[in-house]
Amino acid sequence: MPHEQWFTEVAPGVIAGEKITSISSVGLYVPRGKGAFPSVMYMLATPASIAGVPRIVVCTPPGPQGEVDAASLVAADLCGVHEIYRVGGAQAIAALAYGTRSIAHVHKITGPGSGFVAAAKRLLYGTVDVGLRAGPSEAITLADESASPELVARDLLIEAEHGPDSSSLLVTDSRSLAERVMALLPAKMAALPEWRQAFVRTVFEAPEGTGGVMLAQSMQEAIEFVNAYAPEHLGVQVREPFALLPELKNAGEILLGSRTPYSMANYSVGTNAVLPTGGFAHTSSCTTVYDFLKRTGIAYLTPAGYASLSETTRRLAEYEGFPAHANAVTDRPEL
């Protein structure tokens, strides 16, 4: 958490700063379509609760019997979140934005979801703060010849099993590694339960799939591709991962080394797994308390500070054609 407020004297008698305030109401979207996600519940509810949001609302789709996932309810309770609605999809986003007879509207909506949820958020831009774009999952594993083909093959399946619209790529400058990983993938896909197997086969084998192996001519070219793609998750399995870190500019999260698979970050390592997707890691950040806070500028002028700035203010106001602005600093005899 940042300091609640701060000030600094930017010039003699000129004091400026910021006040930090929590957003008054937020809606957290916790998906359910391709599995239960208590991890998403606590990844969203923990920073919202720490930020001190007075009203935290959760929308999550019901299960086959109309129930809310039990583990997600426990996670919400541990985070102090108790306003939960059994509704999902675009209709949940609309309810949070506009309000219904049973759901009061919120000022911000955040959380991952399907393509329909992402589309609903885009339509509501300007009506409500739609927060981070967190759509279908995507991951890049950046690896060199030192990486273990076995571990890389396992890690490629992690994000692919999220759904048929997920992306999972190996980007490497090692032809040997690429060939060995491709040889391992079929058996590893076949060993998965049938319904998850269908997802990963679509990602890696179907014409519309967005998974695969990309061979770069050099590690520098591989890094340039990663930075242009700006993946949600970036795993780095190279001989010296910390040496590459300064060159990796655009990613929702960067997981260094072979002992930090995506699943550790998704559940337990401490980074937040609700991340920008679809290239938005070029400009957006991982979910933190800052997503639930807002900054308000604060200023104060002493008599000396006022005197030092009034002529500058008058000149700029007159140049831009705002006489009332100029008059406000020239016609203040009481000062």
Phi and psi in degrees as GROMACS dihedral restraints (atoms count N, CA, C in turn):
[ dihedral_restraints ]
;  ai    aj    ak    al  type     phi  dphi    fc
    3     4     5     6     1   -74.4    20    10
    4     5     6     7     1   168.0    20    10
    6     7     8     9     1   -61.5    20    10
    7     8     9    10     1   145.1    20    10
    9    10    11    12     1   -60.5    20    10
   10    11    12    13     1   -35.7    20    10
   12    13    14    15     1  -159.5    20    10
   13    14    15    16     1   156.4    20    10
   15    16    17    18     1  -147.9    20    10
   16    17    18    19     1   154.0    20    10
   18    19    20    21     1  -136.5    20    10
   19    20    21    22     1   153.4    20    10
   21    22    23    24     1  -146.8    20    10
   22    23    24    25     1   148.3    20    10
   24    25    26    27     1   -89.2    20    10
   25    26    27    28     1   100.7    20    10
   27    28    29    30     1   -77.6    20    10
   28    29    30    31     1   -20.3    20    10
   30    31    32    33     1  -158.2    20    10
   31    32    33    34     1   163.4    20    10
   33    34    35    36     1   -54.7    20    10
   34    35    36    37     1   119.4    20    10
   36    37    38    39     1    80.1    20    10
   37    38    39    40     1     2.8    20    10
   39    40    41    42     1  -113.9    20    10
   40    41    42    43     1   109.7    20    10
   42    43    44    45     1  -114.2    20    10
   43    44    45    46     1   127.0    20    10
   45    46    47    48     1  -136.2    20    10
   46    47    48    49     1   155.6    20    10
   48    49    50    51     1  -175.5    20    10
   49    50    51    52     1  -161.1    20    10
   51    52    53    54     1  -140.9    20    10
   52    53    54    55     1   150.5    20    10
   54    55    56    57     1  -117.6    20    10
   55    56    57    58     1   131.8    20    10
   57    58    59    60     1  -102.1    20    10
   58    59    60    61     1   126.1    20    10
   60    61    62    63     1  -133.4    20    10
   61    62    63    64     1   141.6    20    10
   63    64    65    66     1   -72.4    20    10
   64    65    66    67     1   150.5    20    10
   66    67    68    69     1   -66.0    20    10
   67    68    69    70     1   141.1    20    10
   69    70    71    72     1   -73.0    20    10
   70    71    72    73     1   -29.1    20    10
   72    73    74    75     1  -153.9    20    10
   73    74    75    76     1   136.1    20    10
   75    76    77    78     1  -134.5    20    10
   76    77    78    79     1   148.4    20    10
   78    79    80    81     1  -110.2    20    10
   79    80    81    82     1   126.1    20    10
   81    82    83    84     1  -103.6    20    10
   82    83    84    85     1   124.3    20    10
   84    85    86    87     1   -99.8    20    10
   85    86    87    88     1   119.0    20    10
   87    88    89    90     1  -112.9    20    10
   88    89    90    91     1   110.0    20    10
   90    91    92    93     1   -69.4    20    10
   91    92    93    94     1   166.8    20    10
   93    94    95    96     1  -145.3    20    10
   94    95    96    97     1   -15.4    20    10
   96    97    98    99     1   -54.5    20    10
   97    98    99   100     1   -44.9    20    10
   99   100   101   102     1  -109.4    20    10
  100   101   102   103     1    22.9    20    10
  102   103   104   105     1   147.5    20    10
  103   104   105   106     1   171.3    20    10
  105   106   107   108     1   -91.9    20    10
  106   107   108   109     1   143.8    20    10
  108   109   110   111     1  -132.1    20    10
  109   110   111   112     1    68.6    20    10
  111   112   113   114     1   -60.8    20    10
  112   113   114   115     1   -26.8    20    10
  114   115   116   117     1   -63.2    20    10
  115   116   117   118     1   -39.1    20    10
  117   118   119   120     1   -66.6    20    10
  118   119   120   121     1   -37.2    20    10
  120   121   122   123     1   -57.4    20    10
  121   122   123   124     1   -50.2    20    10
  123   124   125   126     1   -78.1    20    10
  124   125   126   127     1   -24.8    20    10
  126   127   128   129     1   -66.5    20    10
  127   128   129   130     1   -30.0    20    10
  129   130   131   132     1   -91.3    20    10
  130   131   132   133     1   -46.4    20    10
  132   133   134   135     1   -71.5    20    10
  133   134   135   136     1   -31.7    20    10
  135   136   137   138     1   -62.5    20    10
  136   137   138   139     1   -56.1    20    10
  138   139   140   141     1   -65.7    20    10
  139   140   141   142     1   -32.0    20    10
  141   142   143   144     1   -64.3    20    10
  142   143   144   145     1   -41.3    20    10
  144   145   146   147     1   -68.6    20    10
  145   146   147   148     1   -44.0    20    10
  147   148   149   150     1   -62.6    20    10
  148   149   150   151     1   -35.7    20    10
  150   151   152   153     1   -68.9    20    10
  151   152   153   154     1   -16.2    20    10
  153   154   155   156     1    83.1    20    10
  154   155   156   157     1    27.8    20    10
  156   157   158   159     1   -62.2    20    10
  157   158   159   160     1   124.2    20    10
  159   160   161   162     1   -65.4    20    10
  160   161   162   163     1   -36.8    20    10
  162   163   164   165     1  -127.8    20    10
  163   164   165   166     1   111.3    20    10
  165   166   167   168     1  -113.0    20    10
  166   167   168   169     1   120.3    20    10
  168   169   170   171     1  -115.0    20    10
  169   170   171   172     1   136.5    20    10
  171   172   173   174     1  -115.3    20    10
  172   173   174   175     1   133.5    20    10
  174   175   176   177     1  -116.1    20    10
  175   176   177   178     1   130.4    20    10
  177   178   179   180     1  -146.2    20    10
  178   179   180   181     1   137.3    20    10
  180   181   182   183     1   -64.2    20    10
  181   182   183   184     1   144.7    20    10
  183   184   185   186     1   -74.4    20    10
  184   185   186   187     1   157.8    20    10
  186   187   188   189     1   -80.2    20    10
  187   188   189   190     1  -173.6    20    10
  189   190   191   192     1   -57.3    20    10
  190   191   192   193     1   -30.7    20    10
  192   193   194   195     1   -99.3    20    10
  193   194   195   196     1    13.6    20    10
  195   196   197   198     1    82.1    20    10
  196   197   198   199     1    11.6    20    10
  198   199   200   201     1   -94.0    20    10
  199   200   201   202     1   155.5    20    10
  201   202   203   204     1   -91.0    20    10
  202   203   204   205     1   138.6    20    10
  204   205   206   207     1   -52.4    20    10
  205   206   207   208     1   126.8    20    10
  207   208   209   210     1   -63.8    20    10
  208   209   210   211     1   -43.0    20    10
  210   211   212   213     1   -65.2    20    10
  211   212   213   214     1   -34.5    20    10
  213   214   215   216     1   -65.8    20    10
  214   215   216   217     1   -37.5    20    10
  216   217   218   219     1   -65.2    20    10
  217   218   219   220     1   -39.0    20    10
  219   220   221   222     1   -64.2    20    10
  220   221   222   223     1   -44.3    20    10
  222   223   224   225     1   -60.8    20    10
  223   224   225   226     1   -42.9    20    10
  225   226   227   228     1   -62.0    20    10
  226   227   228   229     1   -42.9    20    10
  228   229   230   231     1   -63.2    20    10
  229   230   231   232     1   -42.1    20    10
  231   232   233   234     1   -62.8    20    10
  232   233   234   235     1   -29.4    20    10
  234   235   236   237     1   -90.7    20    10
  235   236   237   238     1     1.9    20    10
  237   238   239   240     1    77.4    20    10
  238   239   240   241     1    24.8    20    10
  240   241   242   243     1  -106.8    20    10
  241   242   243   244     1   123.1    20    10
  243   244   245   246     1  -130.7    20    10
  244   245   246   247     1     0.3    20    10
  246   247   248   249     1  -101.3    20    10
  247   248   249   250     1    98.2    20    10
  249   250   251   252     1  -129.2    20    10
  250   251   252   253     1   133.8    20    10
  252   253   254   255     1  -121.0    20    10
  253   254   255   256     1   139.1    20    10
  255   256   257   258     1   -86.0    20    10
  256   257   258   259     1    79.4    20    10
  258   259   260   261     1  -153.8    20    10
  259   260   261   262     1   140.5    20    10
  261   262   263   264     1  -137.7    20    10
  262   263   264   265     1  -178.1    20    10
  264   265   266   267     1    73.4    20    10
  265   266   267   268     1  -164.6    20    10
  267   268   269   270     1   -60.3    20    10
  268   269   270   271     1   -31.8    20    10
  270   271   272   273     1   -66.1    20    10
  271   272   273   274     1   -31.8    20    10
  273   274   275   276     1   -68.7    20    10
  274   275   276   277     1   -41.1    20    10
  276   277   278   279     1   -64.3    20    10
  277   278   279   280     1   -41.9    20    10
  279   280   281   282     1   -63.0    20    10
  280   281   282   283     1   -42.1    20    10
  282   283   284   285     1   -62.2    20    10
  283   284   285   286     1   -42.2    20    10
  285   286   287   288     1   -67.4    20    10
  286   287   288   289     1   -34.1    20    10
  288   289   290   291     1   -77.4    20    10
  289   290   291   292     1   -44.4    20    10
  291   292   293   294     1  -101.8    20    10
  292   293   294   295     1   -24.3    20    10
  294   295   296   297     1    85.1    20    10
  295   296   297   298     1   153.0    20    10
  297   298   299   300     1  -134.3    20    10
  298   299   300   301     1  -174.5    20    10
  300   301   302   303     1   -63.1    20    10
  301   302   303   304     1   -27.2    20    10
  303   304   305   306     1  -111.6    20    10
  304   305   306   307     1   -14.2    20    10
  306   307   308   309     1  -124.0    20    10
  307   308   309   310     1   113.7    20    10
  309   310   311   312     1   -74.7    20    10
  310   311   312   313     1   143.4    20    10
  312   313   314   315     1   -67.8    20    10
  313   314   315   316     1   160.4    20    10
  315   316   317   318     1  -120.2    20    10
  316   317   318   319     1   169.7    20    10
  318   319   320   321     1   -94.8    20    10
  319   320   321   322     1   -16.1    20    10
  321   322   323   324     1  -149.2    20    10
  322   323   324   325     1   144.2    20    10
  324   325   326   327     1  -124.4    20    10
  325   326   327   328     1   132.9    20    10
  327   328   329   330     1  -145.5    20    10
  328   329   330   331     1   158.4    20    10
  330   331   332   333     1   130.3    20    10
  331   332   333   334     1   151.3    20    10
  333   334   335   336     1   -77.6    20    10
  334   335   336   337     1   161.0    20    10
  336   337   338   339     1  -170.8    20    10
  337   338   339   340     1  -175.2    20    10
  339   340   341   342     1   -71.7    20    10
  340   341   342   343     1   178.9    20    10
  342   343   344   345     1   -60.3    20    10
  343   344   345   346     1   -31.8    20    10
  345   346   347   348     1   -68.9    20    10
  346   347   348   349     1   -39.5    20    10
  348   349   350   351     1   -64.9    20    10
  349   350   351   352     1   -44.2    20    10
  351   352   353   354     1   -62.8    20    10
  352   353   354   355     1   -40.4    20    10
  354   355   356   357     1   -65.5    20    10
  355   356   357   358     1   -39.7    20    10
  357   358   359   360     1   -62.1    20    10
  358   359   360   361     1   -40.3    20    10
  360   361   362   363     1   -63.0    20    10
  361   362   363   364     1   -42.8    20    10
  363   364   365   366     1   -61.7    20    10
  364   365   366   367     1   -39.7    20    10
  366   367   368   369     1   -65.9    20    10
  367   368   369   370     1   -27.9    20    10
  369   370   371   372     1   -93.9    20    10
  370   371   372   373     1     2.3    20    10
  372   373   374   375     1   -59.5    20    10
  373   374   375   376     1   127.0    20    10
  375   376   377   378     1   101.1    20    10
  376   377   378   379     1   -22.6    20    10
  378   379   380   381     1   -92.5    20    10
  379   380   381   382     1   -39.0    20    10
  381   382   383   384     1  -148.3    20    10
  382   383   384   385     1   153.8    20    10
  384   385   386   387     1   -70.4    20    10
  385   386   387   388     1   113.4    20    10
  387   388   389   390     1   -91.2    20    10
  388   389   390   391     1     3.8    20    10
  390   391   392   393     1    62.1    20    10
  391   392   393   394     1  -151.7    20    10
  393   394   395   396     1   -69.6    20    10
  394   395   396   397     1   135.6    20    10
  396   397   398   399     1   -79.0    20    10
  397   398   399   400     1   110.6    20    10
  399   400   401   402     1  -127.9    20    10
  400   401   402   403     1    90.3    20    10
  402   403   404   405     1  -105.6    20    10
  403   404   405   406     1  -144.5    20    10
  405   406   407   408     1   -54.0    20    10
  406   407   408   409     1   141.6    20    10
  408   409   410   411     1   -68.1    20    10
  409   410   411   412     1   150.3    20    10
  411   412   413   414     1  -151.6    20    10
  412   413   414   415     1   145.4    20    10
  414   415   416   417     1  -150.0    20    10
  415   416   417   418     1   146.3    20    10
  417   418   419   420     1  -123.4    20    10
  418   419   420   421     1   131.7    20    10
  420   421   422   423     1  -103.3    20    10
  421   422   423   424     1   115.7    20    10
  423   424   425   426     1   -97.1    20    10
  424   425   426   427     1   119.6    20    10
  426   427   428   429     1  -141.1    20    10
  427   428   429   430     1   153.8    20    10
  429   430   431   432     1  -117.6    20    10
  430   431   432   433     1  -169.8    20    10
  432   433   434   435     1   -65.5    20    10
  433   434   435   436     1   -16.9    20    10
  435   436   437   438     1   -78.7    20    10
  436   437   438   439     1   -13.1    20    10
  438   439   440   441     1   -71.7    20    10
  439   440   441   442     1   150.7    20    10
  441   442   443   444     1   -81.1    20    10
  442   443   444   445     1   119.5    20    10
  444   445   446   447     1   -56.6    20    10
  445   446   447   448     1   -36.3    20    10
  447   448   449   450     1   -62.2    20    10
  448   449   450   451     1   -48.7    20    10
  450   451   452   453     1   -68.6    20    10
  451   452   453   454     1   -39.2    20    10
  453   454   455   456     1   -63.3    20    10
  454   455   456   457     1   -43.3    20    10
  456   457   458   459     1   -62.0    20    10
  457   458   459   460     1   -42.1    20    10
  459   460   461   462     1   -61.6    20    10
  460   461   462   463     1   -44.9    20    10
  462   463   464   465     1   -67.5    20    10
  463   464   465   466     1   -31.5    20    10
  465   466   467   468     1   -62.6    20    10
  466   467   468   469     1   -27.6    20    10
  468   469   470   471     1   -80.9    20    10
  469   470   471   472     1   -15.4    20    10
  471   472   473   474     1   -61.9    20    10
  472   473   474   475     1   -57.5    20    10
  474   475   476   477     1   -75.9    20    10
  475   476   477   478     1   -27.8    20    10
  477   478   479   480     1   -63.1    20    10
  478   479   480   481     1   -31.0    20    10
  480   481   482   483     1   -79.1    20    10
  481   482   483   484     1    -1.8    20    10
  483   484   485   486     1   -66.4    20    10
  484   485   486   487     1   -33.4    20    10
  486   487   488   489     1   169.4    20    10
  487   488   489   490     1   165.3    20    10
  489   490   491   492     1   -67.4    20    10
  490   491   492   493     1   -15.3    20    10
  492   493   494   495     1   -97.5    20    10
  493   494   495   496     1     8.4    20    10
  495   496   497   498     1   -78.5    20    10
  496   497   498   499     1   160.9    20    10
  498   499   500   501     1  -122.2    20    10
  499   500   501   502     1   137.0    20    10
  501   502   503   504     1  -146.1    20    10
  502   503   504   505     1   117.6    20    10
  504   505   506   507     1  -126.4    20    10
  505   506   507   508     1   141.1    20    10
  507   508   509   510     1   -99.7    20    10
  508   509   510   511     1   125.9    20    10
  510   511   512   513     1  -119.0    20    10
  511   512   513   514     1   119.8    20    10
  513   514   515   516     1  -147.5    20    10
  514   515   516   517     1   157.1    20    10
  516   517   518   519     1  -102.5    20    10
  517   518   519   520     1    10.3    20    10
  519   520   521   522     1  -110.6    20    10
  520   521   522   523     1   110.8    20    10
  522   523   524   525     1   -63.5    20    10
  523   524   525   526     1   -38.0    20    10
  525   526   527   528     1   -60.2    20    10
  526   527   528   529     1   -46.5    20    10
  528   529   530   531     1   -62.6    20    10
  529   530   531   532     1   -44.7    20    10
  531   532   533   534     1   -58.2    20    10
  532   533   534   535     1   -45.4    20    10
  534   535   536   537     1   -67.7    20    10
  535   536   537   538     1   -39.9    20    10
  537   538   539   540     1   -69.4    20    10
  538   539   540   541     1   -37.7    20    10
  540   541   542   543     1   -65.5    20    10
  541   542   543   544     1   -44.4    20    10
  543   544   545   546     1   -62.0    20    10
  544   545   546   547     1   -33.6    20    10
  546   547   548   549     1   -69.4    20    10
  547   548   549   550     1   -30.2    20    10
  549   550   551   552     1   -82.2    20    10
  550   551   552   553     1   -28.3    20    10
  552   553   554   555     1   -60.1    20    10
  553   554   555   556     1   -44.7    20    10
  555   556   557   558     1   -56.1    20    10
  556   557   558   559     1   -44.6    20    10
  558   559   560   561     1   -67.9    20    10
  559   560   561   562     1   -37.1    20    10
  561   562   563   564     1   -69.3    20    10
  562   563   564   565     1   -36.4    20    10
  564   565   566   567     1   -66.6    20    10
  565   566   567   568     1   -40.6    20    10
  567   568   569   570     1   -66.4    20    10
  568   569   570   571     1   -23.6    20    10
  570   571   572   573     1   -81.7    20    10
  571   572   573   574     1    -9.5    20    10
  573   574   575   576     1   -78.7    20    10
  574   575   576   577     1   156.7    20    10
  576   577   578   579     1   -55.7    20    10
  577   578   579   580     1   151.8    20    10
  579   580   581   582     1   -56.5    20    10
  580   581   582   583     1   -43.2    20    10
  582   583   584   585     1   -72.4    20    10
  583   584   585   586     1   -32.2    20    10
  585   586   587   588     1   -75.7    20    10
  586   587   588   589     1   -34.3    20    10
  588   589   590   591     1   -59.2    20    10
  589   590   591   592     1   -37.6    20    10
  591   592   593   594     1   -63.1    20    10
  592   593   594   595     1   -38.3    20    10
  594   595   596   597     1   -63.5    20    10
  595   596   597   598     1   -51.1    20    10
  597   598   599   600     1   -68.9    20    10
  598   599   600   601     1   -31.8    20    10
  600   601   602   603     1   -66.1    20    10
  601   602   603   604     1   -37.2    20    10
  603   604   605   606     1   -64.2    20    10
  604   605   606   607     1   -43.5    20    10
  606   607   608   609     1   -62.1    20    10
  607   608   609   610     1   -43.0    20    10
  609   610   611   612     1   -99.4    20    10
  610   611   612   613     1   -21.2    20    10
  612   613   614   615     1  -119.7    20    10
  613   614   615   616     1   -26.4    20    10
  615   616   617   618     1   -75.1    20    10
  616   617   618   619     1   151.3    20    10
  618   619   620   621     1   -56.7    20    10
  619   620   621   622     1   -33.2    20    10
  621   622   623   624     1   -86.7    20    10
  622   623   624   625     1    -1.3    20    10
  624   625   626   627     1   -66.8    20    10
  625   626   627   628     1   151.1    20    10
  627   628   629   630     1  -120.4    20    10
  628   629   630   631     1    25.6    20    10
  630   631   632   633     1  -107.5    20    10
  631   632   633   634     1   166.0    20    10
  633   634   635   636     1   158.2    20    10
  634   635   636   637     1  -168.5    20    10
  636   637   638   639     1  -122.8    20    10
  637   638   639   640     1   128.8    20    10
  639   640   641   642     1  -118.5    20    10
  640   641   642   643     1   126.8    20    10
  642   643   644   645     1  -102.4    20    10
  643   644   645   646     1   117.8    20    10
  645   646   647   648     1   -96.3    20    10
  646   647   648   649     1   155.8    20    10
  648   649   650   651     1   -75.2    20    10
  649   650   651   652     1   -21.4    20    10
  651   652   653   654     1  -155.5    20    10
  652   653   654   655     1   164.5    20    10
  654   655   656   657     1   -66.0    20    10
  655   656   657   658     1   -33.1    20    10
  657   658   659   660     1   -62.8    20    10
  658   659   660   661     1   -41.3    20    10
  660   661   662   663     1   -65.3    20    10
  661   662   663   664     1   -38.7    20    10
  663   664   665   666     1   -61.6    20    10
  664   665   666   667     1   -42.6    20    10
  666   667   668   669     1   -64.7    20    10
  667   668   669   670     1   -41.0    20    10
  669   670   671   672     1   -62.1    20    10
  670   671   672   673     1   -39.1    20    10
  672   673   674   675     1   -64.4    20    10
  673   674   675   676     1   -45.2    20    10
  675   676   677   678     1   -59.2    20    10
  676   677   678   679     1   -45.9    20    10
  678   679   680   681     1   -65.2    20    10
  679   680   681   682     1   -34.4    20    10
  681   682   683   684     1   -71.4    20    10
  682   683   684   685     1   -38.1    20    10
  684   685   686   687     1   -70.8    20    10
  685   686   687   688     1   -38.0    20    10
  687   688   689   690     1    55.2    20    10
  688   689   690   691     1    65.3    20    10
  690   691   692   693     1   -71.5    20    10
  691   692   693   694     1   158.5    20    10
  693   694   695   696     1   -62.7    20    10
  694   695   696   697     1   -54.8    20    10
  696   697   698   699     1  -114.8    20    10
  697   698   699   700     1   134.5    20    10
  699   700   701   702     1  -128.2    20    10
  700   701   702   703     1   114.9    20    10
  702   703   704   705     1   -98.8    20    10
  703   704   705   706     1   135.3    20    10
  705   706   707   708     1  -120.0    20    10
  706   707   708   709     1   107.3    20    10
  708   709   710   711     1  -118.6    20    10
  709   710   711   712     1    81.1    20    10
  711   712   713   714     1  -129.9    20    10
  712   713   714   715     1   171.0    20    10
  714   715   716   717     1   -61.4    20    10
  715   716   717   718     1   -42.6    20    10
  717   718   719   720     1  -126.2    20    10
  718   719   720   721     1    80.1    20    10
  720   721   722   723     1   -62.8    20    10
  721   722   723   724     1   -35.7    20    10
  723   724   725   726     1   -69.8    20    10
  724   725   726   727     1   -24.8    20    10
  726   727   728   729     1   -69.3    20    10
  727   728   729   730     1   -30.3    20    10
  729   730   731   732     1   -83.6    20    10
  730   731   732   733     1   -19.8    20    10
  732   733   734   735     1   -52.7    20    10
  733   734   735   736     1   -43.3    20    10
  735   736   737   738     1   -61.1    20    10
  736   737   738   739     1   -24.7    20    10
  738   739   740   741     1   -86.0    20    10
  739   740   741   742     1   -12.3    20    10
  741   742   743   744     1   -91.6    20    10
  742   743   744   745     1   105.6    20    10
  744   745   746   747     1  -100.0    20    10
  745   746   747   748     1   -34.4    20    10
  747   748   749   750     1  -126.3    20    10
  748   749   750   751     1   104.7    20    10
  750   751   752   753     1  -166.0    20    10
  751   752   753   754     1   147.6    20    10
  753   754   755   756     1   -65.8    20    10
  754   755   756   757     1   -40.4    20    10
  756   757   758   759     1  -149.5    20    10
  757   758   759   760     1   152.7    20    10
  759   760   761   762     1  -123.8    20    10
  760   761   762   763     1   120.2    20    10
  762   763   764   765     1  -110.5    20    10
  763   764   765   766     1   114.9    20    10
  765   766   767   768     1   -97.0    20    10
  766   767   768   769     1   131.3    20    10
  768   769   770   771     1    90.2    20    10
  769   770   771   772     1   165.1    20    10
  771   772   773   774     1   -76.8    20    10
  772   773   774   775     1   -12.7    20    10
  774   775   776   777     1   -95.1    20    10
  775   776   777   778     1     9.1    20    10
  777   778   779   780     1  -123.1    20    10
  778   779   780   781     1    66.1    20    10
  780   781   782   783     1   -68.9    20    10
  781   782   783   784     1   164.5    20    10
  783   784   785   786     1   -57.5    20    10
  784   785   786   787     1   -34.1    20    10
  786   787   788   789     1   -64.5    20    10
  787   788   789   790     1   -34.0    20    10
  789   790   791   792     1   -64.9    20    10
  790   791   792   793     1   -41.1    20    10
  792   793   794   795     1   -71.5    20    10
  793   794   795   796     1   -33.9    20    10
  795   796   797   798     1   -64.7    20    10
  796   797   798   799     1   -25.9    20    10
  798   799   800   801     1  -121.8    20    10
  799   800   801   802     1   -40.2    20    10
  801   802   803   804     1  -141.2    20    10
  802   803   804   805     1   -15.0    20    10
  804   805   806   807     1   -75.0    20    10
  805   806   807   808     1   -23.1    20    10
  807   808   809   810     1   119.1    20    10
  808   809   810   811     1   -18.4    20    10
  810   811   812   813     1   -76.7    20    10
  811   812   813   814     1   157.4    20    10
  813   814   815   816     1   -91.4    20    10
  814   815   816   817     1   130.6    20    10
  816   817   818   819     1   -92.4    20    10
  817   818   819   820     1     3.7    20    10
  819   820   821   822     1   -90.3    20    10
  820   821   822   823     1   105.1    20    10
  822   823   824   825     1  -132.5    20    10
  823   824   825   826     1   160.4    20    10
  825   826   827   828     1   -68.9    20    10
  826   827   828   829     1   141.6    20    10
  828   829   830   831     1  -125.1    20    10
  829   830   831   832     1   178.7    20    10
  831   832   833   834     1    62.7    20    10
  832   833   834   835     1    29.3    20    10
  834   835   836   837     1    87.0    20    10
  835   836   837   838     1    -3.1    20    10
  837   838   839   840     1   -74.0    20    10
  838   839   840   841     1    -6.0    20    10
  840   841   842   843     1   -68.3    20    10
  841   842   843   844     1    -8.8    20    10
  843   844   845   846     1   -63.3    20    10
  844   845   846   847     1   -31.3    20    10
  846   847   848   849     1  -131.0    20    10
  847   848   849   850     1   -12.8    20    10
  849   850   851   852     1  -111.2    20    10
  850   851   852   853     1   164.6    20    10
  852   853   854   855     1  -119.9    20    10
  853   854   855   856     1   168.4    20    10
  855   856   857   858     1   -64.0    20    10
  856   857   858   859     1   156.3    20    10
  858   859   860   861     1   -69.1    20    10
  859   860   861   862     1   129.2    20    10
  861   862   863   864     1  -144.5    20    10
  862   863   864   865     1  -173.5    20    10
  864   865   866   867     1   -60.0    20    10
  865   866   867   868     1   -25.2    20    10
  867   868   869   870     1   -63.2    20    10
  868   869   870   871     1   -24.2    20    10
  870   871   872   873     1   -70.0    20    10
  871   872   873   874     1   -14.9    20    10
  873   874   875   876     1  -116.1    20    10
  874   875   876   877     1    11.4    20    10
  876   877   878   879     1  -122.4    20    10
  877   878   879   880     1   158.5    20    10
  879   880   881   882     1  -134.1    20    10
  880   881   882   883     1   151.7    20    10
  882   883   884   885     1  -108.4    20    10
  883   884   885   886     1   135.2    20    10
  885   886   887   888     1  -119.0    20    10
  886   887   888   889     1   125.1    20    10
  888   889   890   891     1   -70.6    20    10
  889   890   891   892     1   143.8    20    10
  891   892   893   894     1  -130.6    20    10
  892   893   894   895     1   137.8    20    10
  894   895   896   897     1  -140.7    20    10
  895   896   897   898     1   150.2    20    10
  897   898   899   900     1  -148.0    20    10
  898   899   900   901     1   134.7    20    10
  900   901   902   903     1  -117.0    20    10
  901   902   903   904     1   130.4    20    10
  903   904   905   906     1   -79.9    20    10
  904   905   906   907     1   169.4    20    10
  906   907   908   909     1   -52.6    20    10
  907   908   909   910     1   -41.2    20    10
  909   910   911   912     1   -66.9    20    10
  910   911   912   913     1   -40.5    20    10
  912   913   914   915     1   -64.3    20    10
  913   914   915   916     1   -41.5    20    10
  915   916   917   918     1   -60.6    20    10
  916   917   918   919     1   -46.0    20    10
  918   919   920   921     1   -62.3    20    10
  919   920   921   922     1   -35.6    20    10
  921   922   923   924     1   -72.9    20    10
  922   923   924   925     1   -22.5    20    10
  924   925   926   927     1  -110.3    20    10
  925   926   927   928     1   -13.8    20    10
  927   928   929   930     1   -63.9    20    10
  928   929   930   931     1   -41.8    20    10
  930   931   932   933     1   -67.4    20    10
  931   932   933   934     1   -41.0    20    10
  933   934   935   936     1   -59.7    20    10
  934   935   936   937     1   -43.9    20    10
  936   937   938   939     1   -63.2    20    10
  937   938   939   940     1   -44.6    20    10
  939   940   941   942     1   -60.5    20    10
  940   941   942   943     1   -44.9    20    10
  942   943   944   945     1   -64.0    20    10
  943   944   945   946     1   -44.6    20    10
  945   946   947   948     1   -65.5    20    10
  946   947   948   949     1   -39.8    20    10
  948   949   950   951     1   -63.7    20    10
  949   950   951   952     1   -44.4    20    10
  951   952   953   954     1   -67.4    20    10
  952   953   954   955     1   -38.8    20    10
  954   955   956   957     1   -61.4    20    10
  955   956   957   958     1   -39.0    20    10
  957   958   959   960     1   -85.0    20    10
  958   959   960   961     1    -1.8    20    10
  960   961   962   963     1    82.1    20    10
  961   962   963   964     1    35.9    20    10
  963   964   965   966     1  -120.2    20    10
  964   965   966   967     1    84.5    20    10
  966   967   968   969     1   -63.4    20    10
  967   968   969   970     1   -34.8    20    10
  969   970   971   972     1   -65.0    20    10
  970   971   972   973     1   -36.1    20    10
  972   973   974   975     1   -60.7    20    10
  973   974   975   976     1   -46.5    20    10
  975   976   977   978     1   -66.6    20    10
  976   977   978   979     1   -42.0    20    10
  978   979   980   981     1   -61.9    20    10
  979   980   981   982     1   -31.0    20    10
  981   982   983   984     1   -64.2    20    10
  982   983   984   985     1   -25.2    20    10
  984   985   986   987     1  -104.3    20    10
  985   986   987   988     1   -15.3    20    10
  987   988   989   990     1   -94.6    20    10
  988   989   990   991     1   -23.2    20    10
  990   991   992   993     1  -111.4    20    10
  991   992   993   994     1    58.3    20    10
  993   994   995   996     1  -127.9    20    10
  994   995   996   997     1    65.2    20    10
  996   997   998   999     1   -62.4    20    10
  997   998   999  1000     1   -25.1    20    10
  999  1000  1001  1002     1   -67.7    20    10
 1000  1001  1002  1003     1   -15.3    20    10
